[in-house]
């Protein structure tokens, strides 16, 4: 066969036109692995358009170009004067009701000889009754709130002793929603904003949001005299969802691989949809020139070869663009490669010791945190010593019995102290810190101390060993004497700093 008619590029054999033979290509040993996206951190690293991250899922973001729709349910602006009665005996905004919850009030005959004075019987009177005081806002006809998302109100309470205040909704059939808390027992509201706090109730949790006949505010505490205020009761429709949102996931392998299959986990309410397609290229700059696959189903094989993969996922809401829209919980890519995975094992003390250790202790083939482990400790300088303190559970600082980490005799002699000893004609040179102003504990459990009047910054480990330091000398003297010395152990040279 003429050479120009041989398809060398696509042939699955080794064709040698010099030696005139065709040889099969031996199979290569490869491996496969998965790349998974299922956390908020993973999604944040991708390209999101009109999407947001909720928990560990990707969802459609509300369309910020749309206005929020708010409908006032009760603003109390129909009142014409202060202290006007707004209940059924007044303007009738709310219906006031006292409901007997438990009624054990009875009068019964009693025949016990110890409970009668004359004849065979006496009257036994029992006073046991539980009353609920409630205010009802009733709608005629019933309201349809199914397209609204939240029931909102402002509440204020400065009384420190009172029972809980609850709220629930009813439908035309008398069904009740779960109770929602307006005020917890003995709760006071924040004094900001004239002591009013904004509260909201999720209307999507109410099964009969399309048939709201009333809402009821009640408290079972009818003995404590307390006052609370409500204002600006409204319902609100959240922003509409956008017409579509797009997520682009890009993965780069650094070497040519086969992107085999795509799998994902999603929630798609009726009328919503996720459209997924992919493309691959040898280099991220070439992705824009590559052609997308058709729309895929989870688990489909794509078998794209290249170094870089781009997955485009389009989020489509329903025709009304109302929540909930589709959500994506996880995405997984199966990648095939010709490379072999190999490694080594580190499991003996000798092997662990070859690494760089920080705040750890190697023992019996295991690595453990170095003890003691201090949590929420405070370090401070006092009377030329470094001390450790802790904060108790009630938030107060415990002082008086803390250990001294570095004492008054732990410091190497500072040049300033040498000058002082010479000036005082003293045979003793102080090894103390001199009015240190601050200390900082480092992550490696060492301490950096600003030794103020010794004109130096020094670093110590937990065992009071000097690790490093930097300082200066501000004194002048007419007497010649050594201030500091250092030996270079590599050269054997002794370096001495003199006073003049």
C-alpha positions as CSV (number, residue, x, y, z in Angstrom):
1,X,0.0,0.0,0.0
2,X,1.4,3.4,-0.8
3,X,2.5,5.4,2.3
4,X,0.2,8.3,1.4
5,X,-2.8,6.0,1.7
6,X,-2.0,4.9,5.3
7,X,-3.8,6.7,8.1
8,X,-1.0,6.9,10.6
9,X,-2.9,9.2,12.9
10,X,-5.9,7.0,13.5
11,X,-4.3,3.6,13.2
12,X,-4.5,1.4,16.3
13,X,-1.3,-0.4,15.3
14,X,2.4,0.4,15.0
15,X,3.1,0.6,11.2
16,X,6.9,0.5,10.4
17,X,7.4,1.5,6.7
18,X,11.2,1.0,7.0
19,X,11.2,-2.6,8.3
20,X,8.0,-3.3,6.5
21,X,5.8,-4.7,9.4
22,X,2.7,-3.9,11.3
23,X,2.8,-4.5,15.1
24,X,0.0,-4.2,17.7
25,X,0.3,-1.6,20.4
26,X,0.4,-3.2,23.9
27,X,-2.3,-2.0,26.3
28,X,-1.4,0.6,28.9
29,X,-2.0,0.3,32.6
30,X,-4.2,3.1,33.8
31,X,-6.4,4.2,36.6
32,X,-9.6,6.1,37.2
33,X,-10.7,8.5,39.9
34,X,-13.6,10.8,40.7
35,X,-13.7,14.6,41.1
36,X,-16.6,15.7,43.2
37,X,-18.2,19.0,43.9
38,X,-20.7,19.0,46.8
39,X,-19.7,21.8,49.2
40,X,-20.2,25.5,49.3
41,X,-16.4,26.0,49.1
42,X,-16.3,23.9,45.9
43,X,-19.2,25.8,44.3
44,X,-17.7,29.2,45.2
45,X,-14.6,28.5,43.1
46,X,-16.8,28.1,39.9
47,X,-18.4,30.6,37.6
48,X,-22.0,31.4,38.7
49,X,-24.4,33.7,36.9
50,X,-27.7,34.6,38.5
51,X,-27.2,31.8,41.0
52,X,-26.5,31.6,44.7
53,X,-25.2,29.0,47.1
54,X,-27.7,27.8,49.8
55,X,-26.0,25.5,52.3
56,X,-24.1,23.1,50.0
57,X,-26.4,23.5,47.1
58,X,-26.6,25.8,44.1
59,X,-30.0,27.5,43.5
60,X,-31.4,30.3,41.4
61,X,-30.9,33.8,42.9
62,X,-33.8,36.1,43.1
63,X,-34.0,38.6,40.3
64,X,-32.8,41.9,41.8
65,X,-34.3,43.9,39.0
66,X,-37.8,43.1,40.2
67,X,-39.5,45.0,42.9
68,X,-40.6,43.4,46.1
69,X,-44.3,43.3,46.6
70,X,-45.6,44.1,50.0
71,X,-49.2,44.1,51.2
72,X,-50.1,45.7,54.5
73,X,-52.4,43.5,56.6
74,X,-52.7,45.8,59.5
75,X,-50.9,49.1,60.1
76,X,-53.4,50.4,62.8
77,X,-53.7,53.6,60.9
78,X,-57.5,53.5,61.0
79,X,-57.4,54.7,64.6
80,X,-58.5,58.3,65.0
81,X,-57.3,59.0,68.5
82,X,-54.9,57.6,71.2
83,X,-56.2,54.9,73.5
84,X,-59.0,54.0,71.0
85,X,-60.5,50.6,71.6
86,X,-59.5,48.4,68.6
87,X,-61.4,45.2,69.6
88,X,-64.9,44.1,68.8
89,X,-66.3,46.5,71.4
90,X,-64.6,49.4,69.6
91,X,-63.4,49.7,66.0
92,X,-63.4,46.0,65.5
93,X,-59.9,45.6,64.0
94,X,-59.4,42.5,66.2
95,X,-61.8,40.2,68.0
96,X,-61.0,39.8,71.7
97,X,-61.7,36.3,73.1
98,X,-61.3,34.5,76.4
99,X,-61.2,30.8,75.7
100,X,-61.5,28.2,78.6
101,X,-58.8,25.7,78.0
102,X,-59.3,23.5,81.1
103,X,-62.5,23.7,83.2
104,X,-62.6,21.7,86.4
105,X,-65.0,24.2,88.1
106,X,-67.7,22.0,89.9
107,X,-70.1,21.9,92.8
108,X,-70.7,18.3,94.0
109,X,-72.2,16.6,97.0
110,X,-69.9,15.3,99.7
111,X,-70.9,12.6,102.2
112,X,-67.7,12.2,104.2
113,X,-68.3,12.7,107.9
114,X,-65.2,14.9,108.1
115,X,-66.6,17.2,105.5
116,X,-70.2,17.6,106.9
117,X,-71.6,19.3,109.9
118,X,-75.3,18.4,109.8
119,X,-77.2,15.8,107.9
120,X,-75.7,13.4,105.4
121,X,-74.2,15.8,102.7
122,X,-72.3,19.0,102.2
123,X,-71.4,20.9,99.0
124,X,-67.9,20.5,97.6
125,X,-66.9,23.5,95.5
126,X,-63.9,23.3,93.1
127,X,-62.3,26.3,91.4
128,X,-59.9,25.1,88.7
129,X,-59.9,26.8,85.3
130,X,-57.3,27.6,82.6
131,X,-58.1,30.5,80.4
132,X,-56.5,31.6,77.1
133,X,-56.8,35.3,76.1
134,X,-56.5,35.8,72.4
135,X,-57.0,38.4,69.7
136,X,-58.3,37.3,66.3
137,X,-57.8,39.1,63.0
138,X,-60.5,37.7,60.6
139,X,-60.8,38.0,56.9
140,X,-64.0,38.0,54.9
141,X,-63.7,36.4,52.4
142,X,-60.6,34.3,53.1
143,X,-57.3,35.5,51.7
144,X,-55.1,33.7,49.2
145,X,-51.5,34.2,50.3
146,X,-50.0,31.3,48.2
147,X,-47.9,33.7,46.1
148,X,-46.4,35.4,49.1
149,X,-43.4,34.2,51.0
150,X,-43.4,35.9,54.4
151,X,-45.7,37.3,57.1
152,X,-43.9,40.1,58.8
153,X,-44.4,42.4,61.8
154,X,-42.6,44.7,64.2
155,X,-42.9,43.8,67.9
156,X,-41.9,45.6,71.1
157,X,-42.0,44.4,74.7
158,X,-40.1,45.9,77.6
159,X,-41.8,43.9,80.4
160,X,-39.3,41.5,82.0
161,X,-41.9,39.1,83.4
162,X,-44.7,37.7,81.2
163,X,-45.8,34.5,79.5
164,X,-45.1,33.5,76.0
165,X,-47.1,35.1,73.2
166,X,-47.9,32.9,70.2
167,X,-49.6,33.2,66.8
168,X,-51.2,30.7,64.4
169,X,-53.3,30.8,61.2
170,X,-56.6,29.2,60.4
171,X,-58.4,28.3,57.2
172,X,-62.1,28.4,56.2
173,X,-62.5,24.8,57.5
174,X,-61.1,25.6,60.9
175,X,-57.7,23.9,60.4
176,X,-54.9,25.4,62.4
177,X,-51.3,26.0,61.4
178,X,-48.4,25.2,63.8
179,X,-47.8,27.9,66.5
180,X,-45.3,30.6,65.8
181,X,-43.6,32.5,68.6
182,X,-44.2,36.2,68.8
183,X,-42.5,36.6,72.2
184,X,-40.8,34.0,74.3
185,X,-41.6,33.9,78.0
186,X,-40.0,37.0,79.8
187,X,-38.4,38.1,76.5
188,X,-37.7,41.8,76.0
189,X,-36.9,43.3,72.6
190,X,-33.7,45.2,71.7
191,X,-33.8,48.8,72.7
192,X,-32.5,49.8,69.2
193,X,-35.1,51.2,66.8
194,X,-37.4,52.4,69.6
195,X,-37.3,48.8,71.1
196,X,-39.1,47.4,68.1
197,X,-37.8,44.2,66.5
198,X,-38.6,42.9,63.0
199,X,-39.9,39.3,63.0
200,X,-40.9,37.2,60.0
201,X,-42.9,33.9,59.5
202,X,-42.3,31.7,56.4
203,X,-45.6,31.4,54.7
204,X,-44.4,28.4,52.6
205,X,-44.6,26.3,55.7
206,X,-48.4,26.8,55.9
207,X,-50.2,24.1,53.9
208,X,-53.3,26.2,53.4
209,X,-51.6,29.5,52.4
210,X,-54.2,29.8,49.6
211,X,-57.1,29.9,52.2
212,X,-56.2,32.1,55.2
213,X,-59.4,32.9,57.2
214,X,-57.7,34.4,60.2
215,X,-54.6,34.7,62.3
216,X,-54.8,34.5,66.1
217,X,-52.4,36.0,68.6
218,X,-52.7,34.5,72.1
219,X,-51.1,34.1,75.5
220,X,-52.0,31.6,78.2
221,X,-50.7,34.0,80.8
222,X,-53.8,35.8,82.1
223,X,-52.5,36.7,85.5
224,X,-49.4,38.8,84.8
225,X,-50.1,42.3,83.8
226,X,-47.8,43.1,80.8
227,X,-48.0,45.1,77.6
228,X,-46.5,44.5,74.2
229,X,-46.9,46.4,70.9
230,X,-47.3,45.2,67.3
231,X,-47.0,47.4,64.2
232,X,-46.7,47.2,60.4
233,X,-48.1,43.7,60.0
234,X,-47.7,42.8,56.3
235,X,-47.1,40.0,53.9
236,X,-44.3,40.1,51.3
237,X,-43.7,38.4,48.0
238,X,-40.0,37.8,47.4
239,X,-38.3,38.7,44.2
240,X,-39.1,36.6,41.2
241,X,-36.5,34.1,40.0
242,X,-34.5,35.0,36.9
243,X,-35.4,33.5,33.5
244,X,-32.4,31.3,33.8
245,X,-29.1,30.9,35.7
246,X,-25.8,29.4,34.6
247,X,-23.1,27.4,36.4
248,X,-19.8,26.7,34.7
249,X,-17.6,24.1,36.3
250,X,-14.0,24.0,35.0
251,X,-11.5,21.3,35.8
252,X,-7.8,21.2,34.6
253,X,-5.8,17.9,34.9
254,X,-2.4,19.2,33.7
255,X,-2.1,16.1,31.5
256,X,-4.3,14.6,28.8
257,X,-7.0,12.3,30.3
258,X,-10.4,10.9,29.3
259,X,-13.4,12.6,31.0
260,X,-15.6,9.5,31.0
261,X,-18.9,10.2,32.7
262,X,-20.9,12.9,34.5
263,X,-23.2,12.2,37.5
264,X,-25.1,14.7,39.6
265,X,-27.8,15.0,42.3
266,X,-30.4,17.6,41.8
267,X,-33.9,18.6,42.8
268,X,-36.2,19.8,40.0
269,X,-39.7,20.8,41.1
270,X,-42.5,20.4,38.5
271,X,-42.0,22.8,35.6
272,X,-38.3,23.4,36.4
273,X,-35.3,21.9,34.7
274,X,-31.5,21.6,34.7
275,X,-29.8,21.4,31.3
276,X,-26.2,20.0,31.4
277,X,-23.6,19.8,28.6
278,X,-19.8,19.6,28.5
279,X,-16.8,20.2,26.3
280,X,-13.1,19.5,26.5
281,X,-9.8,20.8,25.0
282,X,-6.1,20.6,25.4
283,X,-5.7,23.8,27.4
284,X,-8.1,26.2,29.0
285,X,-7.5,28.9,26.3
286,X,-8.9,26.4,23.7
287,X,-12.1,25.6,25.6
288,X,-14.0,28.5,23.9
289,X,-13.3,26.9,20.5
290,X,-14.4,23.4,21.6
291,X,-17.9,22.1,20.8
292,X,-20.4,21.2,23.5
293,X,-22.0,17.8,23.7
294,X,-25.7,17.6,23.5
295,X,-27.8,17.9,26.7
296,X,-26.9,15.1,29.1
297,X,-28.7,13.0,31.7
298,X,-27.0,12.1,35.0
299,X,-24.7,9.0,34.4
300,X,-24.3,9.6,30.7
301,X,-20.9,8.8,29.2
302,X,-19.2,11.7,27.5
303,X,-15.7,10.2,26.8
304,X,-14.1,13.6,26.0
305,X,-10.3,13.7,25.8
306,X,-8.1,16.6,26.8
307,X,-6.5,18.4,29.7
308,X,-9.4,20.7,30.5
309,X,-13.1,20.2,30.9
310,X,-15.9,22.7,31.1
311,X,-19.4,21.7,32.3
312,X,-22.2,24.2,31.7
313,X,-25.4,23.7,33.8
314,X,-28.4,25.9,33.0
315,X,-31.0,26.4,35.7
316,X,-34.5,27.0,34.4
317,X,-37.5,28.0,36.7
318,X,-41.1,27.4,36.0
319,X,-43.1,29.6,33.6
320,X,-44.2,31.9,36.5
321,X,-40.6,32.3,37.8
322,X,-41.8,31.6,41.3
323,X,-39.8,29.7,43.9
324,X,-38.8,27.0,44.5
325,X,-36.5,26.6,41.5
326,X,-34.2,23.7,40.6
327,X,-31.2,23.1,42.9
328,X,-28.0,21.2,42.4
329,X,-26.6,19.3,45.4
330,X,-23.6,17.5,43.9
331,X,-21.6,16.9,40.7
332,X,-19.2,14.1,40.0
333,X,-16.8,13.5,37.1
334,X,-15.2,10.1,36.4
335,X,-11.7,10.6,34.9
336,X,-9.7,7.9,33.2
337,X,-5.9,8.2,32.9
338,X,-3.0,6.1,31.7
339,X,-0.9,7.1,34.7
340,X,-0.2,4.7,37.5
341,X,-0.7,5.8,41.1
342,X,2.0,4.8,43.5
343,X,3.1,6.1,46.9
344,X,4.9,5.4,50.0
345,X,4.0,4.7,53.6
346,X,5.1,6.7,56.7
347,X,4.2,4.8,59.8
348,X,7.2,4.5,62.1
349,X,8.7,6.9,64.6
350,X,11.9,7.1,62.6
351,X,10.0,8.0,59.5
352,X,7.8,10.6,61.3
353,X,11.0,12.2,62.8
354,X,12.3,13.0,59.3
355,X,9.4,15.5,58.9
356,X,9.1,19.0,60.2
357,X,7.1,18.9,63.5
358,X,5.3,21.7,65.2
359,X,3.3,21.4,68.4
360,X,3.4,17.6,68.1
361,X,5.1,14.7,69.9
362,X,6.1,11.5,68.1
363,X,5.7,8.3,70.2
364,X,5.1,4.7,69.4
365,X,4.4,5.2,65.7
366,X,1.9,8.0,66.3
367,X,1.8,11.8,66.2
368,X,0.1,13.5,69.1
369,X,-0.5,17.1,70.0
370,X,2.0,18.4,72.4
371,X,0.5,18.9,75.9
372,X,-0.6,20.9,77.8
373,X,-3.1,22.3,75.3
374,X,-4.1,25.8,76.3
375,X,-7.5,27.1,75.1
376,X,-8.7,30.7,75.5
377,X,-5.7,31.6,77.7
378,X,-4.5,35.1,78.2
379,X,-0.8,36.0,78.6
380,X,0.3,39.2,80.2
381,X,3.4,40.8,81.8
382,X,3.2,41.9,85.4
383,X,6.1,42.8,87.8
384,X,8.7,41.7,85.3
385,X,7.2,38.3,84.9
386,X,5.0,36.7,82.2
387,X,1.8,35.1,83.5
388,X,-1.0,33.0,82.1
389,X,-4.7,33.6,82.9
390,X,-8.0,32.1,81.7
391,X,-11.5,33.3,81.2
392,X,-14.2,31.4,83.1
393,X,-17.5,30.2,81.7
394,X,-19.3,33.3,83.0
395,X,-16.9,35.6,81.0
396,X,-14.9,36.9,83.9
397,X,-11.1,36.9,84.1
398,X,-9.7,34.6,86.8
399,X,-6.7,36.1,88.4
400,X,-4.5,35.2,91.3
401,X,-3.6,31.5,90.8
402,X,-2.2,31.5,87.3
403,X,1.2,29.9,86.6
404,X,4.2,32.1,85.9
405,X,5.5,31.1,82.5
406,X,8.7,33.2,82.6
407,X,10.0,34.5,85.9
408,X,12.3,37.3,87.0
409,X,15.5,35.2,86.6
410,X,14.9,33.7,83.2
411,X,16.2,36.5,81.1
412,X,19.8,36.6,79.8
413,X,21.7,39.7,80.9
414,X,20.9,42.8,78.9
415,X,23.6,45.3,78.1
416,X,21.6,48.0,79.8
417,X,21.8,46.0,83.0
418,X,25.6,45.8,82.7
419,X,25.8,49.6,82.4
420,X,23.6,49.9,85.5
421,X,25.7,47.5,87.5
422,X,28.9,49.4,86.6
423,X,27.3,52.8,87.4
424,X,26.1,51.4,90.8
425,X,29.5,49.8,91.4
426,X,27.5,46.5,92.0
427,X,29.0,43.1,91.7
428,X,25.6,41.7,90.8
429,X,24.1,42.2,87.4
430,X,20.3,41.8,87.2
431,X,19.0,39.0,84.8
432,X,15.4,40.4,85.1
433,X,13.2,41.8,82.4
434,X,12.9,45.6,82.8
435,X,9.3,46.8,82.7
436,X,8.2,44.7,79.7
437,X,5.1,46.1,78.1
438,X,3.6,43.3,76.0
439,X,3.8,39.6,75.2
440,X,2.5,37.5,72.4
441,X,2.1,33.7,72.2
442,X,3.0,32.4,68.7
443,X,1.4,29.4,67.0
444,X,4.6,27.4,67.7
445,X,4.0,27.9,71.4
446,X,6.9,30.4,71.7
447,X,6.6,33.8,73.3
448,X,7.7,37.2,71.9
449,X,8.3,39.8,74.7
450,X,8.8,43.5,74.3
451,X,11.4,44.0,77.1
452,X,10.9,47.8,77.1
453,X,13.6,49.4,79.2
454,X,16.1,46.7,78.3
455,X,15.7,48.0,74.7
456,X,15.1,44.6,73.1
457,X,12.6,42.2,71.7
458,X,13.2,38.6,72.7
459,X,11.6,35.2,71.9
460,X,11.5,32.3,74.3
461,X,10.1,28.7,74.1
462,X,7.9,27.3,76.8
463,X,10.9,26.0,78.8
464,X,12.3,29.6,79.1
465,X,15.0,28.9,76.5
466,X,16.0,32.0,74.5
467,X,15.3,31.4,70.8
468,X,16.2,34.7,69.3
469,X,16.2,38.4,70.0
470,X,17.1,41.9,68.7
471,X,18.1,44.9,70.8
472,X,20.0,48.1,71.0
473,X,22.3,50.0,73.4
474,X,21.6,53.6,74.4
475,X,24.2,54.1,77.1
476,X,27.5,55.9,77.0
477,X,30.4,55.2,79.5
478,X,33.9,56.4,80.2
479,X,34.8,53.0,81.6
480,X,35.8,50.2,79.2
481,X,34.1,46.9,80.0
482,X,32.5,44.1,77.9
483,X,28.8,44.3,77.3
484,X,28.0,41.2,75.2
485,X,29.7,38.3,73.7
486,X,29.0,35.6,71.1
487,X,31.0,32.6,69.8
488,X,30.8,31.5,66.2
489,X,31.0,27.7,66.6
490,X,31.9,27.2,63.0
491,X,35.0,29.4,63.0
492,X,35.8,29.4,66.7
493,X,35.9,33.2,66.7
494,X,34.7,35.1,69.9
495,X,32.9,38.4,69.2
496,X,32.8,41.0,72.1
497,X,30.8,44.2,72.3
498,X,32.6,46.8,74.4
499,X,31.2,49.8,76.3
500,X,33.2,52.3,74.3
